[in-house]
Amino acid sequence: MAQSKEEVFNQIADIIADRFQVDRETITLQLNFKTDLDADSIDFVEFILELEDTFGAEISDEAAENLNTVGEAVDYIVAHNN
């Protein structure tokens, strides 16, 4: 069953808050993984793997490289998780 954007955002925000030790309330669709979270490539790869596990979605390396913001990740999961 497809999830709404809001449901996907909430799950992704929970993962980010836990993994990157940031205040859950500060996470928005505009949050940028590399500039706002200071995520290095290993952090980002682990985050992508966690998204795949959580949502059962396959995220290619090419697609992952284009996911810069929380909003882009939400859109990708919603579009590829039917």
MIMAR-792431 format. One record per atom (N, C-alpha, C): residue number from 1; residue in three letters; atom name; y, z, x. Coordinates in steps of 0.02 Angstrom, whole numbers. Layout:
# MIMAR-792431
 seq type atom      y      z      x
 NUM  Ala   CA      Y      Z      X
...
# end
This chain:
# MIMAR-792431
 seq type atom      y      z      x
   1  Met    N    -59      0     42
   1  Met   CA      0      0      0
   1  Met    C     62      0     44
   2  Ala    N    107    -45     30
   2  Ala   CA    168    -51     70
   2  Ala    C    213     10     60
   3  Gln    N    244     29    113
   3  Gln   CA    290     86    110
   3  Gln    C    362     61    104
   4  Ser    N    404    102     75
   4  Ser   CA    474     84     70
   4  Ser    C    508     92    138
   5  Lys    N    566     61    145
   5  Lys   CA    604     68    207
   5  Lys    C    620    142    220
   6  Glu    N    636    178    167
   6  Glu   CA    653    248    175
   6  Glu    C    594    289    201
   7  Glu    N    534    275    174
   7  Glu   CA    474    310    197
   7  Glu    C    460    295    271
   8  Val    N    465    231    288
   8  Val   CA    453    211    357
   8  Val    C    505    242    403
   9  Phe    N    569    241    383
   9  Phe   CA    622    271    423
   9  Phe    C    607    345    435
  10  Asn    N    589    381    382
  10  Asn   CA    576    452    389
  10  Asn    C    519    466    438
  11  Gln    N    467    427    435
  11  Gln   CA    410    437    481
  11  Gln    C    431    421    552
  12  Ile    N    468    366    562
  12  Ile   CA    491    348    629
  12  Ile    C    539    400    656
  13  Ala    N    584    425    614
  13  Ala   CA    631    476    635
  13  Ala    C    595    539    656
  14  Asp    N    543    558    620
  14  Asp   CA    503    617    639
  14  Asp    C    471    607    708
  15  Ile    N    444    548    720
  15  Ile   CA    413    533    784
  15  Ile    C    466    537    840
  16  Ile    N    524    508    828
  16  Ile   CA    577    509    879
  16  Ile    C    600    580    893
  17  Ala    N    611    619    841
  17  Ala   CA    634    688    849
  17  Ala    C    584    727    891
  18  Asp    N    520    717    878
  18  Asp   CA    468    753    914
  18  Asp    C    461    728    986
  19  Arg    N    457    662    994
  19  Arg   CA    444    633   1059
  19  Arg    C    503    639   1107
  20  Phe    N    564    632   1081
  20  Phe   CA    623    630   1125
  20  Phe    C    665    693   1120
  21  Gln    N    640    743   1086
  21  Gln   CA    675    807   1078
  21  Gln    C    748    798   1057
  22  Val    N    758    762   1003
  22  Val   CA    825    754    976
  22  Val    C    827    783    906
  23  Asp    N    885    803    885
  23  Asp   CA    894    832    819
  23  Asp    C    880    779    766
  24  Arg    N    834    794    721
  24  Arg   CA    813    746    669
  24  Arg    C    873    721    630
  25  Glu    N    923    763    619
  25  Glu   CA    982    744    579
  25  Glu    C   1026    692    614
  26  Thr    N   1018    684    680
  26  Thr   CA   1061    637    717
  26  Thr    C   1031    566    718
  27  Ile    N    971    558    692
  27  Ile   CA    937    493    696
  27  Ile    C    959    449    638
  28  Thr    N    986    391    656
  28  Thr   CA   1009    343    606
  28  Thr    C    976    275    619
  29  Leu    N    986    229    573
  29  Leu   CA    959    161    583
  29  Leu    C    991    127    643
  30  Gln    N   1052    148    661
  30  Gln   CA   1088    117    716
  30  Gln    C   1069    145    784
  31  Leu    N   1031    200    785
  31  Leu   CA   1013    232    849
  31  Leu    C    977    182    894
  32  Asn    N   1000    177    956
  32  Asn   CA    971    130   1003
  32  Asn    C    924    168   1050
  33  Phe    N    863    143   1056
  33  Phe   CA    812    178   1095
  33  Phe    C    833    186   1168
  34  Lys    N    861    132   1196
  34  Lys   CA    875    133   1268
  34  Lys    C    940    168   1284
  35  Thr    N    992    156   1245
  35  Thr   CA   1057    186   1262
  35  Thr    C   1067    254   1231
  36  Asp    N   1044    266   1170
  36  Asp   CA   1055    330   1138
  36  Asp    C   1002    382   1156
  37  Leu    N    941    359   1168
  37  Leu   CA    887    407   1185
  37  Leu    C    873    410   1259
  38  Asp    N    903    363   1297
  38  Asp   CA    890    360   1369
  38  Asp    C    815    355   1382
  39  Ala    N    781    315   1341
  39  Ala   CA    709    307   1348
  39  Ala    C    693    259   1404
  40  Asp    N    650    280   1450
  40  Asp   CA    629    233   1502
  40  Asp    C    572    190   1475
  41  Ser    N    548    143   1515
  41  Ser   CA    499     95   1489
  41  Ser    C    433    130   1470
  42  Ile    N    414    181   1506
  42  Ile   CA    352    217   1489
  42  Ile    C    360    254   1423
  43  Asp    N    417    288   1415
  43  Asp   CA    431    322   1351
  43  Asp    C    428    273   1293
  44  Phe    N    457    214   1303
  44  Phe   CA    461    165   1250
  44  Phe    C    391    138   1233
  45  Val    N    351    124   1284
  45  Val   CA    283     98   1272
  45  Val    C    243    150   1234
  46  Glu    N    248    213   1254
  46  Glu   CA    211    266   1218
  46  Glu    C    235    272   1146
  47  Phe    N    300    264   1136
  47  Phe   CA    328    265   1068
  47  Phe    C    300    208   1026
  48  Ile    N    297    148   1054
  48  Ile   CA    270     89   1019
  48  Ile    C    197    101   1002
  49  Leu    N    158    129   1048
  49  Leu   CA     88    143   1034
  49  Leu    C     81    194    978
  50  Glu    N    126    243    977
  50  Glu   CA    124    293    923
  50  Glu    C    141    260    856
  51  Leu    N    189    213    856
  51  Leu   CA    205    176    794
  51  Leu    C    143    138    771
  52  Glu    N    109    105    817
  52  Glu   CA     50     66    798
  52  Glu    C     -3    112    767
  53  Asp    N    -14    170    798
  53  Asp   CA    -63    217    771
  53  Asp    C    -42    244    703
  54  Thr    N     21    261    697
  54  Thr   CA     45    291    635
  54  Thr    C     43    242    576
  55  Phe    N     62    180    589
  55  Phe   CA     68    132    534
  55  Phe    C     12     81    531
  56  Gly    N    -33     82    580
  56  Gly   CA    -88     34    580
  56  Gly    C    -63    -37    589
  57  Ala    N     -6    -43    623
  57  Ala   CA     24   -109    634
  57  Ala    C     13   -131    706
  58  Glu    N      6   -194    717
  58  Glu   CA      1   -222    784
  58  Glu    C     71   -245    805
  59  Ile    N     95   -218    861
  59  Ile   CA    162   -237    885
  59  Ile    C    152   -270    953
  60  Ser    N    165   -335    956
  60  Ser   CA    155   -371   1019
  60  Ser    C    208   -349   1070
  61  Asp    N    194   -362   1134
  61  Asp   CA    242   -345   1186
  61  Asp    C    308   -381   1174
  62  Glu    N    304   -444   1153
  62  Glu   CA    364   -483   1139
  62  Glu    C    405   -451   1083
  63  Ala    N    371   -431   1030
  63  Ala   CA    406   -400    973
  63  Ala    C    436   -334    995
  64  Ala    N    399   -295   1034
  64  Ala   CA    424   -230   1056
  64  Ala    C    488   -237   1097
  65  Glu    N    491   -289   1138
  65  Glu   CA    550   -300   1179
  65  Glu    C    612   -312   1137
  66  Asn    N    603   -336   1076
  66  Asn   CA    659   -351   1031
  66  Asn    C    677   -293    985
  67  Leu    N    640   -238    990
  67  Leu   CA    655   -180    949
  67  Leu    C    701   -134    988
  68  Asn    N    765   -138    973
  68  Asn   CA    815    -98   1010
  68  Asn    C    839    -38    970
  69  Thr    N    838    -44    904
  69  Thr   CA    864     10    863
  69  Thr    C    811     34    814
  70  Val    N    823     92    786
  70  Val   CA    778    120    736
  70  Val    C    774     71    677
  71  Gly    N    830     44    656
  71  Gly   CA    831     -4    600
  71  Gly    C    786    -64    612
  72  Glu    N    788    -90    674
  72  Glu   CA    745   -148    690
  72  Glu    C    671   -128    688
  73  Ala    N    656    -68    711
  73  Ala   CA    586    -44    708
  73  Ala    C    564    -36    636
  74  Val    N    607     -8    594
  74  Val   CA    591      1    523
  74  Val    C    578    -67    491
  75  Asp    N    624   -115    502
  75  Asp   CA    616   -182    473
  75  Asp    C    551   -214    495
  76  Tyr    N    534   -206    559
  76  Tyr   CA    473   -236    586
  76  Tyr    C    412   -206    552
  77  Ile    N    410   -140    547
  77  Ile   CA    352   -107    517
  77  Ile    C    346   -127    443
  78  Val    N    401   -128    407
  78  Val   CA    399   -146    336
  78  Val    C    374   -218    328
  79  Ala    N    396   -263    371
  79  Ala   CA    378   -334    366
  79  Ala    C    305   -346    387
  80  His    N    278   -305    432
  80  His   CA    212   -319    460
  80  His    C    158   -269    439
  81  Asn    N    173   -229    390
  81  Asn   CA    126   -176    370
  81  Asn    C    112   -180    295
  82  Asn    N     79   -234    275
  82  Asn   CA     66   -243    203
  82  Asn    C     -6   -225    187
# end
